[in-house]
Amino acid sequence: MSTTKKNIQLAVFTCLILALGIYIGSQSSDLKISSGLGLTPSRKVNKILHIIQKKYVDKVAVDSLEDLAINEILAHLDPHSVYLPPIQAKTQNESLEGNFDGIGVEYYMINDTLFVTHVRDDGPSFKAGLLKGDKIIAVNGQKLGGTALLSENMVNKLRGKKGSEVNVSVLRKGLAKPKQFTIIRDRIFVSSIDASFLMKAGIGFIKITNFGSNTDEDFVNELGKLQDKGMQSLILDLRGNGGGYLSSATALADQFLPDGKLIVYTKGLHEPRTDYFATEDGVFEKGKLIILIDEGTASASEIVAGALQDLDRGTIIGRRSFGKGLVQEQFGFGDGSAMNLTIARYYTPSGRSIQKSYRNGTVAYKNEINQRFERGEYTSLDSALKDSMFYSTTQTYKTSKGKVVYGGGGIMPDVFISLDTTNITSFYRAISRKNLIPEYVYGTLVNNFNPKKYLTADEFVNKYIFNETDFKQFLAFCKTKKIILNNKEMLLSKPLITKQIKALLARFYFNEEGFYKVYNLDDDFVIKAIEKIKNPA
């Protein structure tokens, strides 16, 4: 075992002793307070938990106290060193691994039902006979209502071991009574590519959700399909991509870079410098490349954007990225829980760390994104460059061609896109808080919509119009939900509401391709990307 691994395991063992000492002390007899001479910190924690368990006035969940102790330890390190309870650890790992055991549907919660928005082809639910638009009202005989609809609970109810059965009760349009289905769970594989299609002749668009274990393979497959259709330039959308595996990020960046180019390097106190280089396997090293980023672009996606910016391979368009330049390693425990521990920092090819400051604590760290909005950074490039939180920690670096770039607080784009807040009125915020747009689309609109009028996503995008009568009907629906109607605000928010309704409807009938084809029509990021491809200067 390497010295590095020994050091890390020693640190993990120390944390566990401090937080989980109750398991050692629980075998001894009741304790009385003595002088305490000679007690180590780990024995103190052990005794405190043991005394609470034996003597406290009310019943206490000691396991929860242990979790609190672990969280308190990690809270003093950095915002990304965290403890994951078993369910959370399992969900996170399944998301990144791109597979899990389940029934193969996507759904939206409406009142006391699960509205099925997508049934995976040849998946367990498809084989059992479930259809898009079905409403699941009970799982294994338990009606869905109240806390049963919490997403975490639903995951537990519908997911399960491959080969196991789950029974669901479904309301279906045209049937008077609920229909019963028995579904045999199976392994479900999920691509981390949200959407992939040709925007215009020769211009491809690929949206990536996260960097999981199969992201590189999924990307190469989708890219190949686009190239077969004549794609020469690519818009890579990393907005809202919170990251994932370091290895997946470097593998994706490799697809755009020539052999031997440094992609990123990592180092920490117990981790020697490790360099990651591009190989000769890149499948898109020559074509025009645009990378879209925003404040939700973090971690592994910043590695990709940072490498491509430093090496002058493509243009970064959008707003300043999140600013996470720390690398975590996960340590699993026997009960299914895990700890993500920061073991290194990563540096882009020019040598910059893009990690923003966390010296004021985790709460301030998480709130920094909101503070950018309050300071006007989202609407003004000048404000972004002069932002005190960013500028005070910023160092300048140069790309391979001599362009100045910044470290210390995220990746500043080459082309800035301001946030248009014109449509974000009090009326819009009110309907958003109650999730009325998706509720209207899935609960009302799809029941009165004839999908056979549109054979393809492109046909739907070009021909479907959410007209004035449709909008008035939506407003009437909002009124039934006790939303105060304001004429001025309704008119200001109408374009945004109309677009979101059309996009959700497109997603329901034409999956993610339909959704993004609607959204991209007047997306400032995409419009600027296409303009930059056509006129690089």
C-alpha positions in Angstrom: 0.0 0.0 0.0 1.4 3.4 -0.9 2.3 6.0 1.7 -0.5 8.3 0.3 -3.1 5.7 0.8 -1.9 4.9 4.3 -2.1 8.6 5.2 -5.6 9.0 3.9 -6.8 5.9 5.6 -5.2 7.0 8.8 -7.1 10.3 8.5 -10.4 8.5 7.8 -9.8 6.1 10.8 -9.2 9.1 13.1 -12.5 10.7 12.0 -14.3 7.5 12.5 -12.9 7.1 16.0 -14.0 10.6 16.9 -17.5 10.3 15.5 -18.3 6.6 16.0 -16.7 5.9 19.4 -20.1 4.9 20.7 -19.6 1.5 19.2 -16.5 0.9 21.3 -18.0 2.2 24.5 -21.4 0.7 24.3 -20.1 -2.7 25.6 -19.0 -1.3 29.0 -21.1 -0.7 32.1 -22.8 2.7 32.9 -20.3 5.4 33.4 -20.0 8.1 36.0 -18.2 11.3 35.6 -14.7 11.2 36.9 -11.7 13.6 36.8 -11.2 12.6 33.1 -7.4 12.8 33.5 -5.6 11.4 30.5 -8.7 11.2 28.1 -7.9 11.6 24.5 -10.4 13.6 22.3 -11.6 10.3 20.7 -12.4 8.9 24.2 -14.2 12.1 25.2 -16.5 11.8 22.2 -17.0 8.1 23.0 -18.0 8.9 26.6 -20.3 11.8 25.7 -22.2 9.7 23.2 -22.4 6.8 25.7 -23.6 9.0 28.5 -26.3 10.5 26.2 -27.4 7.1 25.2 -27.7 5.9 28.8 -28.7 8.9 30.8 -30.5 11.6 28.6 -34.0 12.5 29.7 -35.6 11.7 26.4 -35.0 9.1 23.7 -32.2 10.1 21.3 -31.3 8.7 17.9 -27.6 8.1 18.6 -27.0 7.3 14.9 -28.1 10.9 14.0 -25.7 12.3 16.6 -22.9 10.3 15.1 -23.7 11.7 11.7 -23.7 15.2 13.2 -20.3 14.5 14.7 -18.9 13.4 11.3 -20.5 16.4 9.6 -19.0 18.8 12.2 -15.5 17.4 11.6 -15.8 17.7 7.8 -17.3 21.2 8.0 -14.0 22.5 9.3 -12.1 21.3 6.2 -13.7 22.6 3.1 -17.2 22.9 1.5 -16.8 19.8 -0.6 -15.6 17.3 2.0 -18.9 15.8 3.0 -20.4 12.7 4.7 -23.1 10.9 2.6 -25.7 8.7 4.4 -26.3 5.4 2.7 -29.3 6.5 0.5 -27.5 9.7 -0.6 -24.3 7.8 -1.3 -26.1 5.2 -3.4 -28.0 7.9 -5.4 -24.9 9.9 -6.1 -22.9 6.9 -7.2 -25.7 5.5 -9.4 -26.0 8.9 -11.1 -22.3 9.0 -12.0 -22.1 5.3 -12.9 -25.0 5.8 -15.3 -26.9 2.7 -14.2 -29.2 1.5 -11.5 -31.9 -1.2 -10.9 -35.4 0.3 -11.5 -38.5 0.3 -13.7 -37.4 2.5 -16.6 -39.7 5.6 -16.4 -39.4 9.3 -15.8 -42.2 11.1 -14.0 -43.4 14.4 -12.7 -45.3 14.7 -9.4 -48.7 16.2 -9.6 -50.8 16.3 -6.5 -51.1 12.7 -5.3 -50.0 11.0 -8.6 -46.9 10.4 -10.6 -47.4 11.5 -14.1 -45.3 9.3 -16.4 -43.5 11.6 -18.8 -41.2 9.0 -20.5 -41.2 5.2 -20.7 -37.8 3.8 -21.7 -37.9 1.7 -24.9 -37.7 -2.0 -24.1 -37.4 -1.2 -20.4 -39.3 -3.0 -17.6 -42.2 -0.6 -17.6 -42.4 -0.7 -21.4 -42.5 -4.5 -21.3 -45.2 -4.5 -18.6 -47.4 -2.2 -20.7 -47.0 1.3 -19.1 -47.6 4.2 -21.4 -46.4 7.8 -21.5 -49.2 9.9 -19.8 -50.2 7.2 -17.3 -50.7 8.3 -13.7 -49.3 6.1 -11.0 -51.6 6.4 -7.9 -50.3 3.6 -5.8 -47.1 1.5 -5.4 -47.4 -2.0 -3.9 -50.9 -1.2 -2.6 -49.8 2.1 -0.9 -51.6 5.2 -2.2 -49.3 8.1 -3.0 -50.1 11.1 -0.9 -48.4 13.5 1.5 -44.8 12.5 2.4 -45.1 9.4 0.3 -44.5 11.7 -2.7 -41.1 12.9 -1.5 -38.7 12.1 -4.3 -36.4 10.2 -2.0 -39.3 8.0 -0.9 -40.4 7.4 -4.5 -36.9 6.3 -5.5 -36.9 3.8 -2.7 -40.4 2.5 -3.8 -39.8 2.2 -7.5 -36.1 1.1 -7.5 -35.1 -2.2 -6.2 -33.0 -5.3 -6.9 -32.9 -6.5 -10.5 -35.5 -9.3 -10.9 -37.7 -8.2 -8.1 -41.3 -7.2 -8.6 -43.2 -4.0 -8.0 -46.9 -3.5 -8.4 -48.4 -0.2 -9.5 -51.9 1.1 -9.9 -52.4 3.4 -12.9 -55.0 5.8 -14.1 -55.1 5.9 -17.8 -57.0 8.2 -20.1 -60.1 6.5 -21.5 -60.3 3.9 -18.7 -62.9 4.2 -15.9 -61.0 2.2 -13.3 -57.3 2.0 -12.3 -55.3 -0.6 -14.1 -52.9 -2.8 -12.3 -49.3 -3.6 -13.5 -46.6 -5.9 -12.2 -43.2 -4.7 -13.3 -40.0 -6.8 -13.1 -37.2 -4.5 -12.2 -34.1 -4.5 -14.4 -30.8 -2.7 -14.9 -31.4 0.8 -16.3 -28.6 2.5 -18.2 -28.7 6.3 -18.5 -26.6 8.4 -20.8 -25.0 11.6 -19.5 -25.7 13.2 -22.8 -28.9 15.2 -22.5 -29.3 16.0 -26.2 -27.5 15.8 -29.4 -28.7 17.1 -32.8 -27.8 19.4 -35.7 -28.7 23.0 -35.0 -28.2 24.1 -38.6 -26.4 22.7 -41.6 -22.9 21.7 -40.4 -23.4 22.9 -36.7 -23.9 20.3 -34.0 -25.2 20.8 -30.5 -24.4 18.4 -27.6 -25.7 19.0 -24.0 -23.9 17.1 -21.2 -25.5 16.8 -17.8 -22.6 15.4 -15.7 -19.3 13.6 -16.1 -20.1 10.0 -15.3 -18.2 6.8 -16.0 -19.6 6.5 -19.6 -19.6 10.2 -20.6 -16.7 9.9 -23.0 -18.1 6.8 -24.7 -21.5 8.4 -25.0 -20.1 11.6 -26.4 -18.0 9.8 -29.1 -21.1 7.8 -30.2 -23.2 11.0 -30.5 -20.5 12.9 -32.1 -20.1 10.2 -34.7 -23.8 10.4 -35.6 -23.6 14.1 -36.1 -20.4 13.8 -38.2 -22.2 11.3 -40.4 -24.9 14.0 -40.9 -22.3 16.5 -42.0 -21.4 18.3 -38.8 -18.2 20.4 -39.0 -18.6 22.8 -36.0 -19.8 21.9 -32.5 -21.6 23.8 -29.7 -20.8 21.9 -26.4 -23.3 23.0 -23.7 -21.9 22.6 -20.2 -24.3 25.0 -18.5 -25.5 23.6 -15.2 -23.1 20.7 -15.3 -22.0 20.2 -11.7 -19.2 17.9 -12.6 -18.4 14.2 -11.8 -15.4 12.0 -12.4 -12.0 13.7 -13.1 -11.1 10.8 -15.4 -14.2 11.4 -17.5 -13.4 15.1 -17.8 -9.9 14.5 -19.0 -11.2 11.8 -21.4 -13.6 14.3 -22.9 -11.1 17.1 -23.2 -8.8 14.6 -25.0 -11.3 14.3 -27.8 -10.6 18.0 -28.8 -6.8 18.2 -28.2 -3.7 16.9 -30.1 -1.5 14.3 -28.7 0.8 15.3 -25.8 -1.1 18.5 -24.7 -1.4 18.9 -20.9 -5.1 18.9 -19.9 -4.9 19.3 -16.2 -2.7 18.5 -13.2 -3.5 17.7 -9.6 -1.5 17.9 -6.4 -2.1 18.0 -2.6 -0.2 17.6 0.6 -0.4 13.8 0.4 -0.9 13.6 -3.4 2.2 14.2 -5.6 1.7 16.1 -8.8 -0.1 14.0 -11.4 -0.3 15.3 -15.0 -3.1 14.3 -17.4 -2.1 14.5 -21.1 -4.1 14.3 -24.3 -3.6 11.2 -26.5 -3.7 10.6 -30.2 -7.3 9.3 -29.9 -9.1 12.7 -30.3 -12.0 12.6 -32.7 -12.7 16.3 -33.0 -9.3 18.1 -32.9 -9.9 20.4 -35.9 -13.4 21.6 -36.2 -14.7 24.9 -34.8 -15.7 24.5 -31.1 -17.8 26.6 -28.8 -18.2 25.8 -25.1 -21.2 27.2 -23.2 -20.8 27.8 -19.5 -22.6 29.6 -16.6 -22.6 29.9 -12.8 -23.8 26.2 -12.6 -20.8 24.9 -14.5 -18.5 23.4 -11.9 -15.8 20.9 -11.1 -15.1 18.4 -13.9 -16.9 20.6 -16.4 -14.6 23.5 -15.4 -11.6 21.2 -16.0 -12.8 20.8 -19.6 -13.6 24.4 -20.2 -10.3 25.5 -18.5 -8.2 23.2 -20.6 -9.8 24.2 -23.9 -9.5 27.9 -23.0 -5.9 27.7 -21.9 -4.9 25.9 -25.0 -6.9 28.2 -27.3 -9.0 25.3 -28.5 -12.4 26.8 -28.9 -14.3 29.8 -27.6 -15.9 30.0 -24.1 -19.3 31.8 -24.1 -21.5 32.6 -21.2 -20.9 33.7 -17.6 -18.3 33.1 -14.9 -18.3 29.4 -13.8 -18.9 28.2 -10.3 -15.3 28.0 -9.2 -14.6 24.5 -7.8 -11.0 23.5 -8.1 -10.8 20.7 -5.5 -10.6 17.0 -6.1 -12.4 14.5 -3.9 -11.9 10.8 -3.3 -14.7 8.7 -1.9 -14.2 6.4 1.0 -17.0 3.9 1.5 -18.1 2.4 4.9 -19.6 -1.0 5.6 -23.2 0.4 6.2 -23.4 1.9 2.7 -22.5 5.4 3.8 -19.4 7.2 2.4 -17.2 10.2 2.8 -16.1 12.4 0.0 -12.8 13.8 1.1 -10.8 16.6 -0.7 -7.4 15.2 -1.4 -6.0 17.6 -4.0 -6.4 20.8 -6.0 -6.4 20.8 -9.8 -4.7 23.3 -12.1 -5.4 24.1 -15.7 -2.6 23.9 -18.3 -1.5 27.5 -17.6 -1.1 26.7 -13.9 -4.2 28.4 -12.6 -6.4 27.1 -9.8 -10.0 28.3 -10.3 -11.1 27.4 -6.8 -13.0 30.3 -5.2 -12.4 31.3 -1.6 -14.2 29.4 1.2 -12.5 31.2 4.1 -15.8 32.7 5.3 -17.4 29.3 5.8 -19.7 27.0 3.9 -22.8 29.1 4.2 -21.1 32.1 2.6 -19.5 29.9 0.0 -22.8 28.5 -1.1 -24.4 32.0 -1.1 -21.7 33.4 -3.3 -23.6 32.6 -6.4 -26.6 34.7 -5.2 -24.2 37.5 -4.3 -23.0 37.7 -7.8 -26.6 38.5 -8.9 -27.0 41.1 -6.2 -23.7 42.8 -7.2 -24.8 42.9 -10.9 -22.3 40.4 -12.2 -24.9 38.5 -14.2 -25.9 41.6 -16.2 -22.6 43.4 -16.7 -19.2 42.2 -17.8 -17.6 45.2 -16.1 -19.2 44.2 -12.9 -18.0 40.7 -13.4 -14.4 41.7 -13.9 -14.4 44.2 -11.1 -16.3 41.9 -8.6 -14.4 42.3 -5.4 -14.8 38.6 -4.4 -13.3 37.5 -7.7 -10.8 40.3 -8.3 -9.2 40.2 -4.9 -8.2 36.5 -5.3 -7.5 36.7 -9.0 -4.2 36.1 -10.6 -3.6 36.5 -14.3 -2.2 33.8 -16.6 -1.7 33.5 -20.3 -3.1 31.0 -22.8 -0.9 29.2 -25.3 -1.4 32.2 -27.7 -0.8 34.8 -25.1 -4.4 35.8 -24.2 -4.9 36.8 -20.5 -7.0 34.5 -18.4 -7.9 34.5 -14.7 -7.6 32.1 -11.8 -9.0 32.2 -8.3 -12.7 32.2 -8.7 -14.1 30.3 -11.7 -13.5 30.5 -15.4 -14.3 33.9 -17.0 -15.7 33.4 -20.5 -14.2 34.8 -23.7 -17.6 36.1 -24.7 -19.9 37.4 -21.9 -23.7 36.8 -22.0 -25.8 38.8 -19.6 -28.8 37.5 -17.8 -32.0 38.9 -19.2 -34.3 39.5 -16.2 -37.0 41.4 -18.1 -39.4 38.4 -18.0 -38.8 37.5 -14.4 -41.7 39.3 -12.7 -43.4 38.8 -9.4 -46.2 37.0 -11.3 -43.7 34.6 -12.9 -42.0 33.9 -9.6 -45.3 33.2 -8.0 -46.3 30.6 -10.6 -42.8 29.1 -10.5 -42.9 28.6 -6.8 -46.0 26.5 -7.2 -44.6 24.7 -10.3 -47.7 25.7 -12.2 -46.2 25.5 -15.7 -45.3 21.8 -15.6 -48.5 21.0 -13.7 -50.6 22.7 -16.4 -48.7 21.0 -19.3 -48.8 17.5 -17.8 -52.1 17.8 -15.9 -54.2 19.7 -18.5 -52.5 20.5 -21.8 -51.5 17.0 -22.9 -55.1 15.8 -22.4 -56.3 18.3 -25.0 -53.4 18.0 -27.5 -53.2 16.0 -30.7 -49.6 14.8 -31.1 -50.4 13.2 -34.5 -50.3 16.6 -36.1 -46.5 16.7 -35.7 -44.4 13.8 -36.9 -41.0 15.1 -35.9 -39.5 17.5 -33.3 -38.6 19.9 -36.1 -42.1 19.9 -37.4 -43.4 20.6 -33.9 -40.9 23.4 -33.3 -41.7 25.1 -36.6 -45.5 24.7 -36.6 -46.9 24.6 -33.1 -48.0 27.9 -31.7 -49.2 28.5 -28.1 -51.7 31.2 -29.1 -53.6 33.9 -27.3 -56.5 31.7 -26.5 -54.1 29.1 -25.0 -52.5 31.7 -22.9 -55.8 32.9 -21.5 -56.7 29.4 -20.6 -53.4 29.1 -18.7 -54.1 32.3 -16.9 -57.5 30.9 -15.9 -55.8 27.9 -14.5 -53.4 30.1 -12.5 -56.4 31.9 -11.1 -57.8 28.7 -9.8 -54.5 28.2 -7.9 -55.0 31.6 -6.2 -52.4 33.5 -8.2 -53.0 37.2 -8.4 -53.1 38.3 -12.0 -51.3 41.5 -13.0 -51.8 42.6 -16.6 -48.5 44.4 -16.9 -46.5 41.6 -15.4 -48.4 38.9 -17.4 -47.5 40.6 -20.6 -43.8 40.9 -19.6 -43.6 37.3 -18.6 -45.7 35.9 -21.5 -42.8 35.1 -23.9 -40.9 33.2 -21.2 -44.0 31.3 -20.1 -45.0 30.5 -23.6 -41.5 29.1 -24.4 -41.4 27.0 -21.3 -44.8 25.5 -22.0 -43.9 24.7 -25.6 -40.6 23.2 -24.5 -42.1 20.9 -21.9 -44.7 19.8 -24.4 -41.9 19.1 -26.9 -40.1 17.1 -24.3 -43.2 15.0 -23.6 -43.6 14.0 -27.2 -40.1 14.3 -28.6 -37.8 13.8 -25.6 -34.8 16.0 -24.8 -34.2 16.8 -28.4 -37.6 18.5 -28.7 -37.0 20.4 -25.5 -33.7 21.9 -26.4 -34.7 22.6 -30.0 -37.5 24.8 -28.6 -35.3 26.4 -26.0 -32.4 27.1 -28.4 -34.5 29.1 -30.8 -34.1 32.3 -28.8 -31.3 31.3 -26.4 -28.8 34.2 -26.3 -25.9 31.7 -25.6 -26.7 29.6 -28.6 -27.4 32.6 -30.9 -24.0 34.1 -30.0 -22.4 30.7 -30.5 -23.8 30.3 -34.0 -22.8 33.9 -34.8 -19.2 33.2 -33.6 -19.0 30.0 -35.7 -20.0 31.9 -38.8 -17.9 35.0 -38.0 -15.0 33.9 -35.8 -13.4 37.4 -35.7 
